[in-house]
Amino acid sequence: MRASHSSRCLALSLVLLWGCGGTAPTHVEPTTDQVAQSSRGMVVAAQPLATAAGVEMLERGGNAADAAVAAAFAVSVVEPSMNSIGGRTQILVRTAEGTFHGIDATTQAPDTYDPDTAPQAGYGYPTVGLPGAVAGLTRLLDEHGTLPLATVMEPAIRYASEGFALLAGEAARQASTAEQLRESEGATLYYIEPDGSPYDAGDHFVQSDLAMVLRRIASGGADAFYRGEIARAMADDIVDAGGHVTAAALAGYRAEDSRVVRGSYRGHELVGTFTPAAGAMTIGILQIIENFDMAGADETTWALVVGQALALGFEAARTHRGPDAWQLLTSREWAREQAERVRLPVAAAAMGPEPAAAPRGSPETGATYFAGPDDDGHTTHLSTADADGMAVSLTQTIGPAMGSKIATPGLGFLYAATLGGYLGRLEAGERARSNIAPFMVLDGDDPMLVLGAAGGARIVSAVVQAVCRVIDQGLSLPEALAAARLHPMQGSLNPTGSESGFQMETSPDIGWSPEVIAELRQLGFAVQEVPRSGAFGRIHGMSYDATAASWTGAADPDWEGSAAAPRN
């Protein structure tokens, strides 16, 4: 077993203090269980060590916000291919009193950025924007947590300084980007072996420089990251290499309020966040689907309705991008109009509970929609809850696997890919739009579902399908996550349907039946069968049973995450 010792000292001669005081209790041992139940709270994350970090905070008397911040800092250490403290975060919080708050900590183009002259690239220094994760996580803790920052960061610091065994999936993702990582001095230092090979599954992975930066944040808060020596190190490295992030731009970054948006689905309230997150689009798609009797639908009809509703939602989100677009996307009248564009077999056309539900003619010729880059392998999501009713849905990402593939030597973390066309054109000062969708579904005043997903554009499609499976088909959340998923192809909705179609999951354990796929093709829809693991979003969420006052945590069976609850 090889060991990574990313111990190159900061050229900044930082003296970094732990700053937490006292003797920490024995930390929680991680569990690989993907389903858990408890009335004492719950943590579900994409890596068992991150789940354990959150549970540790609940056992130390913390609340759901404390657990979320601990898990988020930890997962940036143990799942670096998916997220980083150099990345972006979107957060939805339900307080114990039942109020909702959103935090937007998305990566941003500096005010001096010029998209007309900036280099266009998919990775590298020109793609690095202002990181938001640290600002978002520290704000979540300041406004909703109960424990000191140094306390909630203990697990992340421990994992970075003492190391951990690389999971197979993490090792594979790092290996898949090794050629690009070797182009960066810092990324090579931290993620490539001295002999030029990537690390293997099971290798003991130590991140000493990252541990030093985390300690500095733990003792100095967000200012330690966005101002002072760490910020100057980031800016000097990025600007010297032709990037756009300056020390002044870092000092001006703020985690902002997200607009909390609401809708409803069959009597259940839906809550999400708007641009740069995709909560309004998610609500709009569900409200399109509500026009159809999905409880009585066979799987072919279910796939047709959901797949076309997703396509219509992506189309609308592309064409309606203004600050007030949430009003249209969450409008029930708009949803009824879109439902008329959904094409169904004649036998299913009368299913809709309202007259608007039945198809009334063909969709507009050439009405295009955009479902985002065909890249399913990025982003992480976690969900937490405590015994008092607070719940947090948090999505964190650096873009594609390993983000920009850039790390500053001496700092130990990767930056997100943001600029240079990866997320479309960004103007100076603009924040990156994405399909990130932290989401909650209420049953009366109770948080029935707390969820979100990873996987690019498939975040929205995964969340929509999980909600439909639970509410319409009566599945438990673990059963809903184990059901087959689909995603609309990029193309057009037209009268013949020759360019309309779906990517459909056909992995051995989770997949659509050949009969359903054949029926869709006979109806004129193209079908691309996709057997890849993790290709249709990865949900890490929770459901709540108000009668039993109990949470059920469910990690996506198509990933390496876990669900766990405090023991006391």
N, C-alpha and C positions, 0 to 999 in steps of 0.2 A: 504494500500500500504506500503510495507516494504522498507527500505532504506539500501543500503550498505555503510558503512563508513570504507573504507580501509585506515584508518588514522594512522596506526602504523608508528611511526616516524623512519626515517633513523637512524640507529645506528651510522651513520657516522657523525652526527651533521652538516649536510650540511646547509649552509645558501644560499638559492636559490632565486635569484632575477628575477623579471619579465623582466626588461631590455629593454622594447620596447619604453618607453617614450611616452608622450602625452596621449590624451584621445581617445580611439578607438571609431569609429562611431558605431551606432546601427548595430548589426550583422544581417545578412540575415536570414529571417525565412525560414526553410526548406519546400520544397514542395514534395509531394508524386507523382507528375505527372511523368509518365514514358516516355513521349514523349514531346519534346520541340523544338521550332524553333527560330532562331535568327541570325541576321547578326553581333551581337556584341560579339560573342564567345559562348562557351558552356562548361558545366561540366556534366559528367555522372558518377555516382558512385553507389556502391552497398548498400549504406545507405544514406538516405536523409540528415542527418546532415553532412556527408562528402561532399556531393554535395554542400550544403549551404556554407561550408568552402571554397571550391574552388571558388564559385560565389562571395563570399565576397572579395576575392583577386582581381578578375576582376573588381569589382565595386570600389575598392580602387586604380585602375590604374595599377594593375599588369598584367603580361602576362600569357600565358598558363603554363609556367614552375612554376611560383608563385602559380597558381591555383592548379597544380598537387601536389606540395609539401604540400600545406595546406590541400588538400583533403586526401593525403596519411597519413600524421600524424593524421588527424582527424579520418580516418577510422580505424586506429590502436587502437583508444580509443573506438569507438562506435561499432566496429565489432571484438572484441578480439578473437572470436572463429576462425576467418579466417586469421588473420594477426596480426603483432605486431612489435614494434620497436626492438624486439629480433628476427626478422625473416629475410627474404630475399626479394630482389626487383630486377626486370628487367625493364629497361626503354628504350623506343625508342622515339626520339625527331626529329621533323621536324621543322627547324627554319623558321622564316618569309622569309628568303632568299632562302629557298628550299633545304638546305643541311640537311643531316641526321646524327644523332649521337646516339650511344647506350651506355648505362651504365649498367655494370654487378655488382650488389651488392648481389651476392648469398652467402648463408652461406657456410662455408669452414671448412675442417678438419685442425686442428692445425698442424704445421710442426712436432710436436712430436707424433702425433697420429700413432698408430700401429694397422692396421685393423686385424692382425692375433691374437693379444692378447686382443683386446678391447671386452668388453661384447656386445653381440648381443641382441637388444631389439627394441621394437616398440615405446616405450616412456620411460620417465625417464631421469635422469642425464646422462647416457651413450650416449643418442641420441643428446645431445646439442653440436652444433658446433659454430663457430665464427659468430655472427650476422652481417648482412650487410645492413639492411634497413637504419639505420641512416647515414651511410657513403654514400649510394647511393642518398638519398634524399638531403642531404646537398651539395653533389657534383652537383646535378641537379640545385639547386638554385644558387650555386656559379658560374656555367658556363653559365647558360641560364636565370636565373631569374633577376628581377629588384628590388624586395622589400627585406628589411632586414629579416633575419631568425626569429627574435623575432616577427615580424609582421605576417609572414605566419603561425607561430605556435600558435598564439593567440586563434583561434577556438579550436584546440585540447586541449590546456591547460584549456580553459573555460569548455569544455565538461567533462574533467576529474575532475576538481575541483568542479564545480557546479552540475555535474551529468546530467543524461538524462534518459528517460524512455526506458527500454529494449524492443526491438521489439520482436514479438512472435517467429520469426525464430531464433534470437540470443539466446533467453531464452531456446528454445528447444535444440539447439546445445550444450549449456553449460550443460543442464540437461542430455543429452545423454552420457556425459563423466564424470559425477559426481563421479562415483565410482573410476575412475582413478585419478581425481583431488584430492580426499581426501587422496591419498598417499603422496602428497606433502604439506609440511607445508605452503609454500607460496601460492600455488594454492588454498588451503583450505581457507586461510586468505582472498583472494580476490574474490573467485568465489563460495564459499559455505557459507550458512547462519550459524549462531551460533548453530542452532538446527540440523545441518547436512544436510539440504535440499538445493537444488540449488535455484537460484533466479527465480522468475516468470515473465512472460510477463507483462509489465507495471510497474514493480518495478523501483523505482528511484535509479539509479546505480551511485555511487560516487566512484572515484578512486584517493584518495588524494595522495598516495605515487607516483603513476604514474604522477600526476600533478607536483609533486616536481621534478621528473627526467626530465620531459619535460621542465620545467622552466630552469633547469640547462643547457640543450642542447640549448635552445633558447638564453641564454646569453653567452654560451661558445663554441657553435658549436660542431662538431663531436668529438673534443678532450675531451670535457666534458664527453662523453660517453665511449670512447675507452681508455682514460688515466685518472689517478687520482682516486678519491675515489669511483666513481661509478664502474669503471673497477675493482678495487680491491675487491669491494663487490661482483661483479659477479664471479670473479675468485675464491675468498675464498670459496664461497658457493658451486660452481660447483666442484672444486677440492676436497674439504672436503667430498663431497658425492660420489666421485669416478669418476667424469667426467674428461674432457680433456682440458677445456678452461682455460688457464693461463692468468695472467695480461700481460705478454710479448707477447703472441699470440694476444691478443686484440689490443695492441699498434701497432702491425705490420699489422693489417688488412687495406686494401685499396679497394675502389670501382674502378674497372678497366674499360677500354674501352671494349665494346662488338664489335665483328665483325658484321658490317652491311652487310647483304646478300640481293641479289636482284634476281628477276626472272620476268616472265610476264605471263599474262593470258588474252587471247583474246584482245591483244593490250593495256592492262592496266599493268603498272609496279607494281610489288609486292616488298615490303620492309619489312624485318624482322631482327632478330638478331640470331646469331649462338650460339653454345654451350657456356655456359650451358643452353641456351634457345633453343626453337624448331622452330625457324623461317625458317631454311633451309628445314626441313622436311615438314613444312606447304607449302612452295613454291613447293617442289617436288611433293606433292600430287596434288596440283592444276594443275601443268603442266602435270601430268598423265591424269587428268580429261579433260584437254583441247583437247585431242585427240578424244573426243566424242562430238556429236551434242547434248548438253544437253538442248538447247532451244527447241528442238523438241521431247524430251524424255518424255514418260509417267512416272508416279511416281514410278512404279515398276522398270523400267530401270534406272531411276535416282538413286534410292536407290542402285541398283546393282553396278552401276559404282562408285558412291561415296563411298559405303561401302568397295568395294574391293580395290579401290585406297588408302583409309585410311589404310587398312590392309597392303598393300604393302609398304606404307610409314613408318609405325611402324616397319615392318620387316627390312627395309633398315637402319633406324636409330639405330636399335639394333646391326646390323652386321657391320655397318660402323661408327666407333666411334673415328677415328683419328682426328687430328687438321685440316686436309684438306678435311674431309668428305663433307663439304659444297659444294665443287666443283662438286662432284658426285650428291648430292641430288638436286642441282639446275640446273643440266645439262638437256637440252631438249632431247638430244639423249637417256640418261638414262630413261627419262620419256616415250619416245616412246617405248622403249624396255619393260618397265613395263606395258604399256597399252596393249601389246600383251598377257599378262597373265590374263587380265580381261575376265571373262566368261559371255556371254550374251545370251539371247534367240536368236534363229536363225533370227527371224524377226527384231531384233535390231542390228544384227551383221554388217550391212552395214552402220550404222549411222556415223561412223567416217569420218571427213573431209579429213583425210590423209590415205593412205594405211595402215600405222602402227596402225590405230585405231581399225581395225577389229581384233577380236580374231583369233590367228593362233595356235591352239593347246591348250592343257591344261597346267595349271601351274605346276611347278616342284613338284613332290611328296615330302611331308614332309618339305616344306619350311616354317619355323616357323616365327612368328612375336610376338613381346611383346608389349602390349598396356598399360603397367604400372599397378599399384595396382588397384584393383577393389574398389576404394574409390572415390566417387564423391563429398564428402562434404567438400571441403577445397579450400582456396585461394580467393583473391578478385582482381578485376580489375577496373580501372578507366581510363577515357579518358577526355582530356581537349583541348580546342582550344580558340584562341583569335581573335579579329577582324583583326589583321595584318597577319594572315596566319600561325602562329606558332601552332603546335599541339603536344600533348604528349600522348603516350600510355604507361600505367604503370601497371604492375602486381606485387602483393605483397602477400606473404604467410608465414605461419608457418608450412605447411605440413598438416597432418590430423587435424580434428577439435580439437582446443585447443592445437595444436602442440605437444610439448614434455610433456605437462601437468605439467610443472615445472615453478615456479616463485620464485625468490629470495625474502625472506621477507625483506621489506623495500624499494623495488624497484617498485613493482606493475605491472610488465608485464611478459608475458609468453615467453619462448624461443621456437624457431622452432625445430622440429624433423629433424635431418640431418644425424647423424652417427648411428652406430650400425645395419646397414643393411636395415633401412627404405627406403633409396634411392639407394640400392645396395652397392657394395663394393666401398669405398672411400679410396684412398691412402693419405698419409701425404701431407698436403698442397693443396689437390685437392678440387675443388668446386663441389657442388652437381649439377648433371644434372637433368633437369626437362622437362616437356612438356609446360612450360610457353611460351607464344608466343605473345608478343606485336607486332602489325602488322599494316601496312598501305597499301592501294591500291591507285594508282595515276591514274588520268584521264588527260593525258598530264602532265603539271606541277602542277596541283592542287591535293590536298589530297582528293580523292573521298571517301575513307572509312578510318576511324581511329578506330581500335577495338582491342580486346583481350578478354580473358575469364578467368573464374575460373572453377575448376572442374577436376583437375588431368589430366589424359590422354585425357579426353573429351574436354580439352581446344582446342587442335588441331582440333578435329572433329567438334566442334562448329564453330570455325573460318572458316574452309573450307566450311562448308555448308552455312554459312551466305554469304560469298563471291559469291558462286555459285548461290544462290537464287537471289541476287541482279543483278549480271551481266548476267546470263543466262536466268533467268525468268522475269527480269524486275521488281522485287518486290522492294518496298521501304525498307529501313533498318528496321523500325518497323515491317513491314509485314514479312520480312525474319526471324526476331527473333521469330515471332509467329508461324512459320512453324515447322512441325514435324522434329525431328532429329533422327539419328541413330549412332551407334558406333560399330566397329567390335569386335567380341568376341575374347578372346585369344584362339588360336587353330592353325590350319594349313590350307594352301591353297593346295588342292590336286585334282587329276583328278575327283573324284566323288563328291566332295563338301560336303561329309558327316560330315566333321569337320569344315567346313566354315560356318560362320553365323554372325548375327548381333543382338545386343541389340537394340530394337526399342521403341520409346516413345509412350505410349498409355494412357497418362493422359487425363482426360475428355475434356479439352478445347484445348489441343495441342497434337495431336497424329496421327499416321498412321491409315489409314482405314483398317478394317478387310480384305477387298479384296486384298490390296497390300500385307499384311502379308501372306495371303493364297497363293497368286501367288509365293512369294519367297519360301515358303515351298514346293510347287509343283515343283519348279526348283531345289530342293535339298539343299537349304540353311536352316540351323537352325535359328530359330528366338526366342529370349527371349523377351517377352513383359515386359516392365518396366513402371509401372504407377507412380513412385515416382516423387515428385516435385523437380526440380533442379538437376535431375540426368544426364542431357546431356549438361552440361556446362552452364555458365551464362555469357552472353556477355553484356558489358556496353560500347557502342560505339557511333560513330557519322558518318554521311554522309555529304558531302558538295555539294551544287548546285552552280557551278561556274557562271551560267547565272544569278541567283538571288543573288549571293554572300551571301548565307545563309547556316547556319549549322542546321542539324536536329539531335538532341540527342535522343538516344533510350536506355532505361534500359531494361534488360531482363524481360519479363513478368512472368518468372518463379522464380522471386526473389523479394526482398523488396527495390530495388534501385530506383533511380530517375534521371531525367534529368532536368536541369534548366539553364537559361541564365541570364546575368546581366541586370538590369533594365535601366542602363544608358550607 
